[in-house]
């Protein structure tokens, strides 16, 4: 029996945030990303949302022994959904692939949107830069919705539990894209 795989499209693209083996570049058809608020979380989360017109790049990696417990715990507000027939990859065998997505019923419409943590965004963009280069980072921004969500600049005191230190060049790419999309930046209190 072959191990199943997950498709990562956010922080799981950054290999420094997990130890799952066999990580490979892949593409997911029929989905895009969005920043959403999930009560009672104090910050926005990145989720996949169905969109038949869009494809997103990411990584697949195996889940040894089909032991999903640790990954399900990491993605605890997300549903694990079958995505086998939507994923293209370079491996020479068929794979059983799942993708995590926040159920649409949990996407809250609060009066005040929870901010995107810059430390979270940094991790995601660092992964895309390292896997797909500058064009990958550009595609990430182009295939992600809700950039009108404010961004909390927590780089000096990261709140994201899997935060990573970016190189000067990586930080410059993130900052350039935030300026390009005219992100509303919030300072830490």
Order of alpha helices (4+ residues) and beta strands (2+ residues): beta-beta-beta-alpha-beta-beta-beta-beta-beta-alpha-beta-beta-alpha-beta
